[in-house]
Amino acid sequence: MKLLMNDPLFEYDIRGLLMAYYPWRDFVTDPETEDPEGLTVEYAPEKTACRLVFETGEQVFEETVTLAEERTEAKNQVKRALYNILSKANGDKRLPWGALTGIRPVKLPMADILEGKTREETVGHLKKDYLVSDEKAELAYEIAERELKLISRVDTERGYSLYVGVPFCPTTCLYCSFTSYPIKKYETKVDDYLEALEKELLWVSEHFKGRRPDTVYFGGGTPTTLDPEQLKRLCGFIQDHFDLSGLLEWTVEGGRPDSITKEKLEALKRFPVTRLSVNPQTMHQRTLDLIGRRHTVEDVLRAYELARETGFNNINMDLIVGLPGEDGKDVEETMDRIVSLNPENVTIHSLAIKRAARLNLEKSIYADMRMENSDEVMDMCRDKLKAIGLHPYYLYRQKNMAGNQENVGYAREGKEGIYNILIMEEVESILACGAGATSKRVRTENSLITRAENVKNVDLYMQNIDEMILRKEKLFSGD
């Protein structure tokens, strides 16, 4: 699809909205490229007006808007106009989230609530200014209210969250774009990796002496690819060097059930680990095989039961809606099996096609496979989880999501994933250690957020661990 702009103003947002309607399309900016479909965006020289023209086949749709002086409102005007054009060009197809393209839509109702606006005013704001559907506007408001209550328990001024990255997995899934390396290939380097990781963690513990982490999160990758002794080593290091007296939550991702054993779970239970993820993504074997999970449905059930037997009473399970070849009936069958297990915490992800994932890099192979999602499917998931006492507590969105939907975390009262809320709403600094980890400094006094990234490559991370520490030192200087 051709995208021609005579000015880059709001190009990022325009691309995001185009991708919401055409998630599988590539966009070219060369005016010489032949393409029957394309968008032309023209701004008046003084930036007082914007003309959008969308051509598809023999049809032409256009709209001109007079731009407001305030930049945010001008951007929203352009997005609303483009949304109306794209809707008409696609048979009056409306998107659940309207013209919203950001990944944190709950920030909008949170801001309105903090300003003292009523539920009616807040929901109306989402519907009028961003063309969000009634159902999604109500969902965003419900989650915003719940998040604000949970955030009030956290000392965001003096506390921080600690992220520990373990970038190893049994195999790489088809849809994955996270930093992960096959454990079989790197198992001889794991102890060296832990040594570098401990050096970085030690700097954090010393630099933030006198402050306590509110949450600890082991992510990756799959932290449970470590063997029992390595898990004890890493957990023990955290316990020995950090003040955990105010800890609200310690999560360990056991995302791949084929990496979970009784010995590993017993190793984790020696420490104040409060929340464990056992992630099936789907309960259909044919799909697990297709997406490269390399484990069985029975492995999921075995890992879940082992976690229960070991004493874990806050288990999270992640599911993905929109996986290749699955329809609403497949998702419902998965949901029925998950609900029968009665976990405390379930996250419903809408498949997002990331640039670095094999699903995108090899998309011609999967072009004929349906990747479906809809309001009806997401509502069905919500209703089944509500029936076992789980409520929505956090939400975020990504580009190229199946059905233009969202990711929603559901939990039983008191079992919500606090770290998930803190990282999504950006109200507390995140100290992130490990290959591919990104630290985030949040200055609440002026709402300034800055970041420092660690290199993704495991070998480069180990070789340049002093540089990774220096990046953090610069990020948190004066803190």
C-alpha positions in Angstrom: 0.0 0.0 0.0 1.3 3.4 -0.9 1.6 6.2 1.7 2.4 9.6 0.4 2.8 12.6 2.8 4.0 16.0 2.0 4.9 16.5 5.7 5.8 13.9 8.4 3.4 15.6 11.0 1.5 12.8 12.7 2.9 10.1 10.4 3.4 7.7 13.3 -0.2 7.8 14.2 -1.4 7.7 10.6 0.6 4.5 10.0 -0.8 3.0 13.2 -4.4 3.5 12.0 -3.6 2.2 8.6 -2.1 -0.9 10.1 -5.2 -1.4 12.2 -7.2 -1.8 9.0 -4.5 -3.5 7.0 -2.3 -5.5 9.4 -0.7 -7.7 6.7 0.2 -4.9 4.3 3.6 -3.3 3.8 3.7 0.5 3.3 5.8 2.1 0.7 6.6 5.9 0.4 8.0 5.9 -3.1 5.6 8.0 -5.3 6.8 6.0 -8.4 5.6 2.7 -6.9 2.6 1.3 -8.7 -0.2 0.5 -6.3 -3.9 0.6 -6.8 -4.5 1.6 -3.2 -2.9 4.4 -1.4 -3.3 7.4 1.0 -2.2 10.9 0.2 -1.9 13.3 3.1 -1.5 17.0 2.4 -1.0 19.8 5.0 -1.6 23.4 4.3 1.8 25.3 4.6 0.8 27.0 7.8 -0.5 23.7 9.2 -4.0 25.0 9.6 -5.6 22.3 7.5 -5.1 18.7 6.5 -6.5 17.0 3.4 -6.6 13.2 3.3 -7.3 11.3 0.1 -7.7 7.5 0.1 -7.9 5.6 -3.3 -8.9 2.0 -3.5 -9.6 0.6 -6.9 -12.0 3.0 -8.7 -13.2 4.6 -5.4 -11.9 7.8 -3.9 -12.6 8.9 -0.4 -11.4 12.3 0.9 -11.8 14.6 3.8 -10.4 17.9 4.8 -10.1 19.1 8.4 -9.3 22.5 9.8 -6.7 21.8 12.5 -6.9 23.0 16.1 -4.0 25.0 17.4 -3.4 22.5 20.2 -1.2 19.7 18.9 -2.9 16.8 20.6 -6.4 17.9 19.5 -5.0 18.5 15.9 -3.6 14.9 15.9 -7.0 13.5 17.1 -8.8 15.5 14.4 -6.6 13.9 11.7 -7.0 10.4 13.1 -10.8 10.8 13.3 -11.0 11.9 9.7 -8.7 9.1 8.6 -10.7 6.6 10.6 -14.0 7.7 9.0 -12.4 7.4 5.5 -11.0 3.9 6.2 -14.3 2.8 7.7 -16.2 3.8 4.5 -13.5 2.3 2.3 -14.0 -1.0 4.1 -17.8 -1.3 4.0 -18.4 0.9 7.1 -16.3 -1.4 9.2 -15.8 0.1 12.7 -12.9 -0.8 15.0 -13.5 -1.7 18.6 -11.0 0.9 19.8 -12.0 3.5 17.1 -9.2 5.9 16.2 -7.1 5.0 19.3 -3.7 3.5 18.3 -1.7 3.8 21.5 -0.8 0.8 23.6 -2.0 2.3 26.9 -5.7 3.3 26.4 -6.4 3.1 30.1 -4.2 6.1 30.7 -7.0 8.3 29.3 -9.8 7.3 31.7 -7.3 7.2 34.6 -6.5 10.9 33.9 -10.1 11.8 33.7 -10.9 10.0 37.0 -8.0 11.8 38.8 -9.4 15.1 37.5 -12.7 14.3 39.2 -14.8 13.5 36.1 -17.7 11.2 36.4 -18.1 7.8 34.8 -20.5 9.2 32.3 -18.1 12.0 31.4 -15.1 9.7 31.2 -16.8 7.1 29.0 -18.2 9.9 26.9 -14.8 11.3 26.3 -13.5 8.0 24.9 -16.5 7.6 22.6 -16.7 11.2 21.4 -13.1 12.1 20.9 -11.6 8.7 20.0 -14.7 6.9 18.6 -14.2 4.0 20.9 -17.1 1.5 21.1 -19.5 1.5 24.1 -18.2 -1.9 25.3 -14.5 -1.0 25.1 -15.0 2.4 26.7 -16.8 0.8 29.7 -14.0 -1.8 29.9 -11.3 0.8 30.0 -13.2 2.7 32.7 -13.7 -0.4 34.9 -10.0 -1.3 34.6 -8.9 2.3 35.3 -10.9 2.4 38.5 -9.4 -1.0 39.7 -5.8 0.0 38.7 -6.0 3.3 40.7 -7.1 1.3 43.8 -4.2 -1.1 43.4 -1.6 1.6 42.6 -2.6 3.4 45.9 -1.1 0.4 47.8 2.4 1.1 46.2 5.0 3.6 47.4 5.8 4.8 43.9 7.9 7.7 45.2 10.3 5.6 47.3 9.8 2.1 45.9 10.7 0.5 42.6 10.1 -2.7 40.7 12.9 -5.2 40.0 12.9 -7.0 36.7 15.3 -10.0 36.2 15.7 -11.3 32.6 16.5 -14.9 31.9 16.7 -15.0 28.0 16.6 -18.7 27.5 13.8 -20.9 26.2 13.3 -24.5 25.2 12.5 -23.3 21.6 11.4 -20.1 20.0 7.6 -19.8 19.4 6.3 -18.7 15.9 4.9 -15.4 17.2 7.7 -14.5 19.6 9.8 -11.4 19.2 11.2 -11.3 22.8 14.9 -11.8 23.6 15.3 -15.6 23.9 17.9 -18.2 23.0 17.6 -22.0 22.9 18.7 -23.3 26.2 20.3 -26.4 24.7 22.7 -24.3 22.7 23.6 -22.0 25.6 23.4 -24.3 28.6 27.2 -24.2 29.1 27.1 -20.4 29.3 24.2 -20.1 31.8 26.4 -19.9 34.9 28.6 -17.3 33.3 25.4 -15.4 32.4 24.2 -15.6 36.0 27.6 -14.2 37.2 27.2 -11.2 34.9 23.5 -10.8 36.0 24.5 -10.9 39.7 27.1 -8.1 39.1 24.4 -5.9 37.6 21.9 -6.8 40.4 24.6 -6.0 43.0 25.0 -2.5 41.6 21.2 -2.0 41.8 21.1 -3.2 45.4 23.9 -0.9 46.5 22.7 2.1 44.5 19.2 1.8 45.9 20.2 0.9 49.4 17.6 2.3 51.8 14.8 1.7 49.2 12.8 -1.5 48.9 11.4 -3.2 45.8 7.6 -3.3 45.7 7.7 -6.2 43.1 10.2 -8.6 41.7 9.5 -10.2 38.3 11.5 -13.0 36.7 10.8 -12.8 32.9 12.5 -13.7 29.7 12.7 -15.9 27.9 11.6 -18.6 30.3 13.2 -18.4 33.7 12.3 -22.0 34.5 14.8 -23.2 31.9 17.3 -22.7 34.7 18.0 -25.9 36.6 17.0 -26.1 40.3 20.4 -25.1 41.6 20.6 -22.2 39.3 17.1 -21.0 40.4 18.2 -21.3 44.0 21.4 -19.4 43.2 19.5 -16.5 41.6 16.6 -16.3 44.1 19.1 -16.5 46.9 21.1 -13.7 45.5 18.0 -11.5 45.4 17.0 -12.5 48.9 20.5 -11.8 50.3 21.1 -8.4 48.6 17.6 -6.7 48.6 15.3 -5.7 51.4 12.2 -7.7 50.7 10.3 -6.7 53.8 7.8 -4.5 51.9 7.5 -6.9 48.9 4.0 -7.0 47.5 4.7 -9.6 44.8 7.3 -11.9 43.4 6.4 -13.4 40.0 8.3 -16.1 38.1 7.4 -16.9 34.5 7.2 -20.6 34.0 5.8 -19.8 30.6 6.7 -23.1 29.0 5.2 -26.0 30.8 7.9 -28.3 29.4 10.4 -26.4 31.5 8.6 -27.0 34.8 9.6 -29.8 37.1 8.8 -30.7 40.7 12.4 -30.0 41.7 12.4 -26.5 40.2 9.1 -25.6 41.9 10.4 -26.8 45.2 13.5 -24.7 44.7 11.3 -21.6 44.1 9.1 -22.3 47.2 12.2 -21.9 49.4 11.9 -18.2 48.6 9.0 -15.7 48.8 7.8 -16.3 45.3 4.1 -15.5 45.3 3.0 -15.8 41.7 3.8 -18.3 39.0 2.9 -18.3 35.3 2.1 -21.6 33.5 1.3 -20.6 30.0 -0.5 -22.9 27.5 -1.4 -20.2 24.9 -3.9 -22.8 23.5 -5.1 -26.3 24.5 -5.2 -27.6 21.0 -2.2 -29.9 20.1 -2.3 -29.1 16.4 -1.8 -25.4 17.1 0.9 -26.0 19.7 2.8 -28.0 17.1 2.3 -25.3 14.4 3.5 -22.4 16.6 6.6 -24.3 17.7 5.8 -24.7 21.4 7.2 -28.3 21.4 5.1 -29.4 24.4 1.8 -31.2 24.8 -1.5 -30.3 26.3 -0.8 -33.0 28.9 2.4 -31.1 29.8 0.3 -28.0 30.7 -2.0 -30.1 32.9 1.0 -31.8 34.6 2.8 -28.5 35.2 -0.3 -26.9 36.7 -1.0 -29.8 39.0 2.7 -29.9 40.1 2.4 -26.2 40.9 -0.7 -26.8 43.0 0.9 -29.7 44.8 4.0 -27.6 45.6 1.8 -25.0 47.3 1.4 -22.2 44.7 -1.9 -20.4 45.3 -1.6 -17.7 42.7 -1.2 -19.3 39.3 -1.4 -17.2 36.1 -2.2 -18.7 32.7 -1.7 -16.9 29.4 -3.8 -17.6 26.3 -3.6 -16.2 22.8 -6.7 -15.5 20.7 -6.1 -15.4 16.9 -3.5 -18.1 16.6 -3.1 -19.4 13.0 -6.0 -21.8 12.0 -8.1 -21.2 15.2 -11.6 -19.9 15.2 -14.0 -18.9 18.0 -15.0 -22.5 18.7 -11.4 -23.5 19.2 -10.9 -20.6 21.7 -14.0 -21.6 23.5 -12.8 -25.2 23.9 -9.5 -23.9 25.3 -11.3 -21.6 27.7 -13.5 -24.4 29.0 -10.4 -26.5 29.8 -8.7 -23.5 31.5 -11.7 -22.6 33.5 -12.0 -26.2 34.7 -8.5 -25.8 36.3 -9.7 -22.7 38.2 -6.5 -20.5 38.1 -6.4 -17.3 40.1 -5.1 -15.2 37.1 -5.6 -15.5 33.4 -4.3 -13.1 30.7 -6.1 -13.1 27.3 -3.8 -11.9 24.6 -4.8 -11.0 21.1 -2.3 -12.2 18.6 0.0 -9.4 17.6 2.2 -9.9 14.5 5.6 -8.5 15.4 8.2 -7.5 12.8 10.9 -9.8 14.3 8.6 -12.8 14.8 8.8 -15.8 12.4 5.1 -15.4 11.8 5.8 -12.1 10.1 9.2 -12.9 8.6 7.7 -16.1 7.0 4.2 -14.7 6.5 3.8 -16.1 3.0 3.7 -19.6 4.6 0.7 -18.6 6.8 -1.1 -16.2 4.5 -3.9 -18.6 3.8 -4.5 -19.4 7.5 -7.2 -17.5 9.4 -6.1 -15.4 12.4 -9.4 -14.4 13.8 -10.6 -12.4 16.7 -13.7 -10.4 17.5 -15.7 -8.6 20.2 -17.8 -11.8 20.4 -14.8 -14.0 21.2 -13.3 -11.6 23.7 -16.7 -11.2 25.4 -17.0 -15.0 25.6 -13.6 -15.2 27.3 -14.6 -12.5 29.7 -17.9 -14.2 30.6 -16.3 -17.5 31.3 -13.7 -16.0 33.5 -16.2 -13.8 35.3 -18.2 -17.0 36.1 -15.2 -18.3 38.2 -14.7 -15.0 40.0 -12.0 -13.3 37.8 -12.3 -9.6 37.0 -10.4 -7.5 34.4 -7.6 -5.6 36.1 -5.1 -4.4 33.4 -5.2 -3.9 29.7 -2.8 -2.9 26.9 -2.8 -3.0 23.1 -0.2 -3.6 20.4 0.1 -2.9 16.7 -1.2 -5.5 14.2 -3.5 -7.2 16.7 -5.9 -9.8 15.4 -9.4 -8.1 15.2 -7.9 -4.8 16.5 -8.6 -6.1 20.0 -6.5 -5.9 23.2 -4.7 -7.9 25.9 -6.6 -8.1 29.2 -5.5 -9.5 32.5 -8.1 -11.1 34.7 -7.7 -12.0 38.3 -9.4 -13.0 41.5 -9.6 -10.2 44.1 -6.2 -9.9 45.8 -4.4 -11.9 43.1 -3.8 -9.2 40.5 -0.4 -8.9 38.9 0.9 -5.6 40.5 4.0 -5.5 38.3 1.9 -5.7 35.2 0.0 -2.6 36.2 3.1 -0.7 37.2 5.0 -1.3 34.0 1.9 -0.5 31.9 0.8 2.7 33.5 4.4 4.0 34.0 3.9 5.2 37.6 7.0 3.6 39.1 10.7 3.2 38.1 11.6 -0.3 36.8 15.2 -1.5 37.5 15.6 -4.1 34.8 18.7 -6.5 34.7 19.7 -9.0 32.1 20.2 -9.3 28.4 17.5 -7.3 26.5 16.1 -5.7 29.6 15.0 -2.1 29.6 15.1 0.0 32.7 12.7 2.9 33.1 13.1 5.9 35.3 9.8 7.6 36.3 10.0 11.1 37.7 6.6 11.7 39.2 7.2 15.4 39.9 7.3 16.3 36.2 5.9 13.0 34.6 9.3 12.6 32.8 10.1 9.0 31.7 13.5 8.0 30.5 14.9 4.6 29.6 18.2 2.7 29.4 18.4 -0.6 27.4 20.7 -3.5 27.8 22.1 -5.2 24.7 20.0 -8.3 23.7 22.8 -10.6 22.7 23.8 -12.9 25.6 27.5 -12.9 24.7 27.7 -9.2 24.2 25.8 -8.6 27.5 28.3 -10.7 29.4 31.3 -9.1 27.7 30.0 -5.6 28.3 28.4 -5.9 31.7 30.3 -2.8 33.0 28.8 -0.8 30.2 25.3 -2.0 31.1 25.8 -0.9 34.7 27.2 2.5 33.5 24.0 3.0 31.4 21.9 2.5 34.6 24.2 4.8 36.6 23.7 7.5 34.0 19.9 6.9 33.9 19.5 7.1 37.7 22.2 9.7 38.5 21.0 11.9 41.3 18.2 9.5 42.3 
